[in-house]
Amino acid sequence: MANDEKERHLDVYEDRYELHQDDVMMVYYQGVQNEAAKRRYARINRELAGGYLNRAIKSIPTRDFTGLSEGNRALLKDMVDGITSEVGRALVGLACLQLAIKAVAPEQSIRLHKGSASGGRFSWVDGISMRTLDRNYNTPFLREYGLLNVNRDGVFMTRSLAENYPYSKLYKAEMRGPFVQWIAIVDAIEGNMLPAELGLCYLIALLQNRSEVFRQHAEKACLLAGKFDGTAFGRIKELVASFFNSTDYSARAFEVTMHGFYQAMEELQLLGEADVVPMSQMRSANKKHGNVGDIELTENGIITEAWDAKYGKPYLRDELEELRDKLLTHPEVKIAGFVCDGKVDLRKDIVSRAEEVELETGTEIHLFSFDEWIDFEMRDLNKEQKDRLGFRWLVAVVESFAQKRLGAAPIDEPCDAWINDLIKIME
């Protein structure tokens, strides 16, 4: 049982609130907004009015999300997953605003959601009017991009968010939806444990992948893919190659396409005793996650085959050195290598080094073009098997980008552009 000093509690006085949490006391004074808060509020208004949220959503495809811990990713994802037709939208919308506020003005507390320069209404001395910021910028942004179907007047139309208490685990208003995740996110932001701008972009990406517009496009793409049943394998290969060569961010599309090929082989029981390892999330560091390659097969939990997708990078000397280091710590890998979208640079030093790594590690090393890799993996299949595989491959690729295979392909990037490009190619 925690003693009185360590027990979480909120003391309410005539002029202040004292929040005791995690052995820290935070004091929030009630009163007219002070000059520092006015300046912060003006800066936040200026940035949001200048299109900060629009710039954030456009920057997502180039963001490196490895700076966001797995715990924080899970919190944000669980909060978004807590949205139903009835509850959750207001909390997620508020989290979006709070992340934006903290990104623009790190010194502003996102617990203090009320602030006024006049004495006629409740205000914290260091608070800001989140209701106004939401109504003017955050909610219009969420509605414009179809990210959340929230009330036109803003998330604070949910009156339980507007009580005169700082946002904390002790906020006692009756909440419906993912309150536990939301307040944990607030605590993480305030404790400098969650990078605000990175968290904002990650949250927006999650919302993009569950928007109604995206779902409609995803369903259309899946229906189109279903029409290719019976199509010859060569035609399917042309389609998927056309896709990853023409879409934006081709490197990631290439990786998903390769992984989808293995998904299809597994579904058709063409991998023997091997299992396909789920894809790593966007730009996860291989060494940190213990990966040998982007695409891996395991037997009894042990990596036996690993491939790295290398789009637009045919010269692989540095990559061979990195692979050597990984294989020395994973001697159980039988086959490993790299797959390029086009012809591999096989100059003498590359071939020699690959042979040296093969001898040193005992792993069979291959440097393949995409076509060579496909032929290698299908070397024992007949035409009928290949044609069935081609169809299941196309379905796996489309369903992966359609967010229908999150167990095998947890793709967190916004997939709408990829889905739209797949639709164009299949129509």
N, C-alpha and C positions, 0 to 999 in steps of 0.2 A: 504493500500500500504506500503510495507516495506521501511524503510529509507535506505540511501546509505550504512550506516555502517552494516546493517543486511542483505542486499541483497546479495545473493550468486553470487560470481564472481571470475574469474581467471585473475590475472595480470601477464603478460609475460614480463620479463626483459631480458637483454642480457645474464645474468649469472644465472638467477633463475626464478622460477615460484612461485607465491603466491596464494594459494587457500583459498578463504574466504567462509566458509561453516559452518552453524549452530553456528554462532557467534564465530568461531574459525578460526585463520589464520594459515595455514600450509605452510612452506617454503621448496621448493625442489630446491637444487642447481644443476646447470648443470656443468659437468666436469668429469674428470677422476675418476673412482671408488676409493674411499678411502680404507684405510686398514681395517676398521671395516666391510665395505661391502664385501671386499674380503674374510674375515674370515667367514662371514655369508654364502656367496656363496659357499665356500669350504665345510662348514658343511652341507648345503642343498644338494649339489652334493653327498657328502659321504653317507648321509642317503638314498637318492633316489636310488643311485647305489647299496646300500646294501639291497634293497628290501622293503623299507618302504611302498610303495603302495600295494605290495603283502601281507604284514603283515596286513595292514589296512583292505583289503577286507576279509581276513580270520577271522578277529576278529569280524565282523559285527554280527553274530548270538548271541554273548554273550554281546553285547553292551547294556547299559541301556540308552535309548534315552530320558528319562524324563528330562535330563539336557538341552534339546533343546526346546526352547519355541515354543508354537503353531504358533506364528507369523513367526519365522524362518523356521519352518517346511513347513509352507504354501509358504514362499518365494522360498524355494528350490524346492518344488513340482511344483509350478507355472512355475518356470524357466524350469524345465524338461518337463512339459506339453507344453511349448512353442516351443519345437522342432518339426519341420515338415520335410518332405522330402527335402525341399529347404533351410530352415534357422534354426538357433539356435544351431547347433552342436558345432560350434567354441566357442561360448560364454559359453556353459555348460562345454566344455573341459577346457577352461581357468579357469573357476571357480574351477574346480577340482584341477588344478595346484595351484591356489592361496591359496586354503584351505590347501593343503599339505605344501606349503611354510610357511604359518603362523603357522602351527602345529609344524614344525621342528624348525623354527626360529621366535618366536613371535615378536621380535624386528624389523624384516624386513618389510618395507612398501610394500604392494602388489599393491600400486598405481604406483610404479616406475618400469616399465617393461623393462627398458634398462639400462645396466651397462657395462662398458668396462675399462680394465686396460690400454688401449692404447688411444692416443688422436686422432685417425684417424676417429672416428665415434661418433655419438651422444650418450651421456651417462649422467646419473644422478650420482652425487657424492655418493649417498646412494642407487643407483639402482643396479639391478642384471639382467642378461640376461635371461628373462623368455622364450624367443624363444629357446635358447639352452637347457634349462631344459625340456621344453615341447618336443622338438624333440628327446632328448635322453632317457627320462623316461616316461613322462606323456602320450604322444600319443601312444608309444608302449604298455603301460599298458592298455589303453582304447581299443586298437585294439585287443590285446591278449585275453582279456576277453569278447570281443564282446559287450562292453558297449556303444560305440559310433562309428559310421562309419565315422571317420574323415580322412582327407588327410594324407597319410603316412608321409609327411614332416612336419606335425604338424598344430596346430590350427592357427598359425600365417601366414599361407598361405592366410588367410583372411586378406588382407592388412589393412583393416580399424582398426584392433586391434593393429597396429604397428605405429600409429601416435606419434609424439614427444610431447605428452601431458600426464600428470598423469591421471590415471583412476579416474574419478569423474562424477557427474551428468552433468558437463560442458564439458565432452569429446564430441567433436563436429563431429567426423567422422561419416559418414553415416552408421548406424547400422540397420541390419534386424534381427528380432528374439526378444527374451525376454530381451531386453536391460534394461528396467526399473527394472525388478526383479534382473538381474545380478548386476547392479550397487548398488542397495539397499543391496545386499548381501556383496559387497565390503565394503560399508559404515558400515554395521553391524560388519564385521570382524575387520575393522580398529578401530571401536569404542568399541571393546571388548564386544560387545553385542551378538556375535555368537561364541561359542566355536569351534575353527577351526577343531580339529581332530574329534570331534563328528559330526560336520557338514559335513566333508569329508565322513565319513562312511555312514551317512544318504543319502548323494547325490549318493554315489556308490550303495547303496541298491535300491534307486529309479531307477537308470539306469539299474541295473540287471533285474528289473521286467518289463522293456520295451525293452529289447534286442531282436534281431531277433531270436536268438537261443531259448530264453525263449518262445517267441510267438509260434514258431513251436511246441515245446513240450507241451505248454498249449493247442493248438488246437488238438493235438493228444490225450491228456488226455480227453478233452471234447467229442471227437468222441467216445472214448472207453466207457465213462460213458453212452453215449446214447444207447449203445448196451445192457444195463442191464434193459431196459424197460420190465416189466412183470416178473422180478425176484422176488422170495419170499422175504419177509422182513427179515427173519432170515439170509438169505445168504448175504443180504446187510449189516446187522449189523456185521456179521463176517468180511466182507471186510473192513469196516471203523475201526473196532477195531484192525484188523491186521495192518492197516496203522498207527494209532497213537501209537501203541505199538512197532513198528519196526523202525519208522522214527527217524531222529535226532530231538532234541528239542521237545520231545513228549508233554510237558506241553502245549505249544502253539498250537500244532496240535490237542490236545484233546479239547482245548477251541474252536477252529474253528469248529471242528466236532460237538460239542454241539450246537453252534450257527447255523450251517447249518441245524440241525434238526428243529430248530424253524423257520428258513427261509422256509423250505419245508412245515411245518404245516401252516404257514401263506399263502403260495401260494395256498394250497388246502382248504383254508378257514376253518381250523380246530381249530382256536384260538378264535372263537367268536368275541367279540368286541376288543380284545387285538391286539396290534401292537408290533413287534419285534424292540427293540432298536438297532441301528447299533453298531457294536463292537467298543470298545475303541482301539486306535492304540497301537502298541507294548509297553508293560510295562508301560502304563499310570497309574498313581496313582489313585486308586478308590476314595479316599477321596477328592483329588484335583478336580476331575471331577464330584463329586456328585453322583457317582455310589454306588449302594448297592451290586451288584454282577457283575461278568464277563458277564453274559447273563441275559437280563432283558426283561420283557413284561410291556407295559404301556396301560392304558385306559384313553383317553382324556388327555394324557401327564403326567399322574400320574403313578409311578411305582407300579405295583400290584404283580409282581412275580419276584424273583431274585435268581440266582444260581451262586455259585462260583465253577469253575472247579479246582479240586485238584488232579493233577497227581502225583502219587508216594508219597502221604502224607495222610495216613489213620487216623492219630491221630489229632483231630481237636479242642483241648481245646482252644488254643490261637485264632484260627479262630472264635470260638463261641463268644469270648469276643469282637472281632472286629465287628462281625455281630451285637451283642447287641447294641454297640455304634451307628452303622449306623441306626438300626431300631428305636432307640429312636428319631432320627431326621427325620425318614421316617415312621411315624405311619400308613400311608396308605397302606403299603405293606401287602398283605394278605398271601402270601406263600414265604418262603425263605429257603435256605439251601445250602448244599455242595454236590458235586458229585465227587466221587473218581473213579479212573479207575478200582480199584479192591474192595475187601471187606473192609468195614469201621471198624475201631477200635471202638467197642461199649461197652467198659468197663463201669463200673457203674458210674464213675464220669462224663463221657461224656454224658451219657443218662440223668443223673440227671440235669446236667447244661443246656442241650438243653431244658428240660421241664421247668426249671426256666426261661430261656429267653423267651420261648413261653408264659408263664403266665404273665411275666412282660410287654411284648411288644404287646401281642394280635395277634402276627403273627404266623401262622402255620409253624413250623420248621421241616425240614427233613434232615436226613443224609443218603445219598443214595450211593450205588455202581452205576456204569454206567448202568448195566442191570436193576437195580431197578428203576432208574430214567426214563429209556425208558418205562418200564412197567407202571409207574405212569402216564406219559404223554399220553400214548396210551390206558388208561384204558377203555375209552368209544368207541373205534374203533373196527370195524369188520375186518375180514381178508382182504377183498378187499381194504378197506381203508388203512390198514397197508401196503399192498403190493405197492399201489400207493405212499404212503408216503415214503417207502424205496427207490424207484427209484428217487423221487424228492430230497430226502436227499442226495443221492450219487451225483447227479448233482449239488446240492448247495455246497457241500464240494469241489468238483473238480473246479467248477467255481469260488469259493471264492479264492482258491489258484492260479487259473489261471488269477487273477486280472480282472475278468469280473463282479464282484459285488462290486465295490468300494464304492457304496452308503451304502450297508449293511455291508460289510466286508472290511474296508480300511486297508488292511494288507501291512505294509511298509517293513517288513523283506524280504530278498531275498527268493523267493518261488521256485526257480528252483529245489532244492533238494527235496522238498516236492512233487512237480509235478512229478519228475522222480520216486519217490517211489510209488506214486499213479498209474503211468503207469505200473510199475512192478507188482503191486498187481492185476490190472484189466486185464492184458494181459493173 
